[in-house]
């Protein structure tokens, strides 16, 4: 019965309208990213701390970019490396390990942490299901199906008095018998919308609704924290400074929000909820590396990638002046592609790529390529 249900969903996925086509223009930012950050074997190298690590996040993001660029060769190369090195050669049963690099004790490159990262797993499953649809590839669709099911089995939890939510990883995120640590930036609503439609007889609907609820609940003043702790009496509590600070992780909350379809039922309310962050950006005329979620102030240097991350947020808020200023600065200063600038360039590919109309998401979470030509 399980196999029959799997085949049914995959056939359904493959018969959905494509609504997109090959990207017929060179995506220069992607070509530059490939040349600097992706090895010939298909490994995305992050040298931010001069350790040349690879994360499941980097692999998943790169596969999304390869799909947008219609780069089938590198999509397969990235998938092969991910499955072989992070998932013990089988993504149908294993979630990928989140961290890979050089082990000083064994003097070998290997998995450094076997735990999973649900944000990477969500984007990886999404890349596979959308590649199956857009490229009409059954293998990708089936891998995406099994990965999505394993996310539910191993990373989703039903919190008493709250319901189903996605934890940041497979293990280590239950703070106490009655509280769990969550990451708001791990909850891209467009992906959850896609999965709730693809897999209607599952808890994805509840996960989507609770994720919207969490985005509101974890940022009462309109500033997303790096981390949040949810208790089984529906309360958000602080347990360390990461629950009061936003920045490296949390900047993606505004990125995913800005890229939501304008037809997404929750977008208007979410944009309104996070408008205090918008006002601070507009007042400061920059985006800093961190902000205090209570004091509503920014501090630190101004990463170029963070400006790229908030571009869709500004566009969705109809701030054409600031979005154009940020975009022009991004274009003028876009010579930061170095081995230690991995994350900034990921944000550039997402934010600038969306503004450049390389892709968009529909209200149902479908990935559309070259939307200005539809």
N, C-alpha and C positions, 0 to 999 in steps of 0.2 A: 504493500500500500504506500509505503514511504517513497519507494522508487517511482511508482506511478504518479504520485503527487509532484515529485521533483520534475519528471518529464513534462507534466502538464504545465507547470509554471515556466519552464524553459521554453516550451513551444509558444506559450502565451507571450513571453518576452520577445521572442524572435518575430512574432507576427504583428507586434505593435508598429505603428507608423514611424518611420525613421525621422522625418522632419528635419534632416540635416544632411550635409554632404561634405565631400572632401574639401579641406581648406586649400584653395587654389592660389594662395599667396604665401610667400615665405614669411615665417614668423621669426624675425631677426632675434628677438629676445630669447626664444627657445633655442635657436641655433647656437647662440652664445652660451647659454646655460649648458647645453649638451657638451660643447667643446671644453668647458672648464670643469664641470662637476660630475660628468658621467664617464666611467671607465669603459674601455672597449668591451668588457664582459657584461656591462649593464648595472654596475654598482654606482649609486649616487654618493659622492664623497663630500662630507661636511668636515672642513678643517678649521671650524670656528675656534676651537681650543687647541689647535695644532696637534690633534690626535688622529686626524683622518678617519673619523668614525662614519658609519652608515646606520641610518635608522629606518624602520619600517615606514615612518612618516615620509621621509625623503623618497623612498621607492614608490609609494602610493601617489604622492603629488606628481612625480615625474611621469608616471603612467597616465595621469589625467592630462598633463600637458602634451604628451605624445599623442593621445587620442584627439585632442583639440587640433593638433598640427597635422593630423592624418599620417603620423609617422609610425606605420605598422612595424617596421623593422626594429626600431628602438623600443616600442611597446613590448614586443615579444622578448627582446633582450632583457629588459628590466624585469619582466615577469619571470623569465627563466632564472635569473640570478636570485630574485626574491624567494621563489619556491625552493630552489636548491640550497640556499644558504641560511634562510630565516625560517623556513617551514618544514624542514626535514624531508624535502622532496615531495611534499603532498599537501597542497592548500585545500584539498577537499575535507581533510580531517584536522589539520593543524592551523592554529592562528600563528602568524609570523612573530618571531621574537622581535622585540623593539630595538635592540642595540647590538651592533656587530663592529668588531675592530681588532686591534692588536692586543693580545694577551701577553703581558710582560713575563708572567710566570712560565707559560708554556712556549713563549716565543713564536706564537702562531696567530694568524688572523682567524677569528672564530666568533661565535655568539658570546657576547659579554653579559647579557641579561636575558634570560629566557621569557620573562614576563611579556605580555602583549600590551599594545597601546590601541585603545578602541578608536581614537580619531583616525589613525592610520588604517585600521581595519575597515572602517566605514568608507573612507575614500578609495581604498583598494577594491572593496566589493562593488562600489559604485562605478569605478573605472571599468571593471570587468563586465558588469551587466550592461553598461552603456556601449562598450566596445562590441559586445555581442549583438546589440540592437543596430548600431550604426554600421558596423562592418559585416553584419550577418554571419557572425562566427559562433557556432554552437558551443565550442570549447570554452570560450570566454564567458558566455552566458551561464554555462553549467558551473564553472568555477565561482562565478559571482553568487550564484544561488547557494552553493554549499558554504561559502564564506559568510554570507548573510545569516544563514542558519546557525553557524558556529558562534557568531557574535551574540545571538540570542541565548545560546546554550551556555556560553562561557563568560560573557561580559555584561549580560543584562541581569537585573535583580529586581524582585518585587519587594519593595520596601513597605513594611506594615503601615497602614493608614495613609499611604501615598500612592503606591502603584509601581508599575514597571518603569525603570530608568536604565540608562547605559552607564556603567562604571567606567573609569578611565582605563582600566585594564583587568586582566583575569584575576590577579591576586594583589593583596596589599592595600586595599582601599576601604576596608571596614575599620574605622577608627576605634569603635567600641561596639558592644552588643547592640547599641541603639543608634549608632551614627555612622555615616559613610562620607568619604571625601569625593567630591565631584569636580569636574573641570568644565566651566561653561563654554569654553572655546572648542570643546570636543563634540558640540551638538549642532552641526549644520542642518538647519531645518529642510533645505532643499533635498538633501540626501534622504532624510527620514520620510519626506513626502513620497519620494520615488519608491522606497521600500514598502510603505504602507499600501501603495497601489499595486506593486508587483506581488506582494505576499499578503493578500487581504485577510486570510484566515490565520492571522498570527497577532502578536501583541504590538506590532509596529505602530498601529494607530494610537495605542495608549502611550507608547514611548514618545511619539511626536507631540501629543498633547501635553505630556508631562515635561518635555524638554522646553516647550514654549513657557510653561509655568515656571520652570527653573530659571530660565533666562530673566524673567521678571523678578522672581523671588530672590535670586542671588545678587541682584544689583538694585536695591531699593532706592538709591539716589541717582540711578542712571549711569553708573560706572561699573563695568564688568571686572570682577576680581580674577586673579590668577587661579585661585582655588576656592572652593566653598565646602562647608560641611553641613550635611542635611541630617536631621534627627528624625526618629520615627513618630514624633509629634508635630511634624511639618514645620519645624523651625530651622532657620539657617543660623549657625553659630560660628564664632571665630575660634580658631585653635592655634594660629600662628600668624605671622605678618603677611603670609601669602594670601590670606583671606581679606586683607585690607589694601592690598596693592594690586594694580593692574599693569600690564605691559607686554612682555615677551609672548606669553600665551594669549592673554586676553585681547590683544589687538585684533585677533582673528574673529572675535565676536562681531566686531563692527564690519569686518570684511565680508563674512558670510551673510550678515544682515543686509548690507548694502546691495549684495548681488541677488537677493531674493527677487522673484518676479513681482512686478507691481500688482499682479492678480492674486498673489499669495494672501489669503484671508487675514493672516496675523501681521503682515508687514507694517501696515499703517500704525497699529497699536504699538508694535515693538519700536518703530522709529520714534514715536512720540515718547516712549518710555526711556529711550537712550538719548533723547535730545539734550540733556544736561552735558553729556560728553561732547556733543556737537557744538554747543555754545562755548565750551572751553577751548576747543580747537579753533573756532572762529575768532575768539577773543585773543588767544595767544599767537595765532597765525603759524602754529607749528604743532607737531606731534612728538612728544618726548618719549624717552625709553621707558618711563614708568609714571604712574599717577597714583595719588592717594584717593581711594574710593570714598573716604569719609570727608576729608578736607576739600576734595574736588580740585586739586592742584597737580600740575605736572612738574617733573624734575628730571635732570639728566640730559644727555646729549639727544640730538634729533636724528634718529636713523632714517635714511632715505627710504628704506623699505616700508617704514611705518606710514609715510605719506602715500605710498602706493596702496597700502592696505586700506586706508580710509577714503581713497578716491571713490569707490562705489557708494560708500556711506554719504559722501558729500553730494554726489550726483543724485542719489535717491532723495536727498533733502532739498534738491533744486538749488543748490548753491553753486551756480555755474562759475562765478568769479573765483572762488577759492579752489574749486576743483581744477579749473584751467591753470591757475597759478601753480598748484602742486604738480600738475602734469607737465607744465613747461619746465619747472625746476627739475623734475625727474628726467626729462629728456636731455636737458643741458648737463646734468651731473651724472648721467648714466655711464660711468666708466668705473664702477665699483665691483665689476665681476672678477673677483679674486677667490682663490680657494677658501679663504676665511670669511667670505660674504655669502655663504650658501642661503641662509634664512632670508636675508634681505632680498635676494634675487628670486626666491620662491614667492615672496609677497609682491614683487614687481610683476612676475608672470601672471599671478592671479589678478591683482588690482588693475594694472595697466592693460593686461590682456582683455579684461572685461570692458574697460573704457574704450579700448581700440576695436571693440565689436568682433573679437575673435570667437566669442562664445557668449551664451547666456543660459539661464535656467528658466524653464516654464513653471507655472504654478504647480504642476504635477511632478516637478523635479527632473523632467527630461533635459538632457544636454543638447542645445542647439548650436551649431557651428555657423560662423559668418551670418549672424542674425540680420544684419542690415541688408542682406541680399535675398532674404526670404520674400 
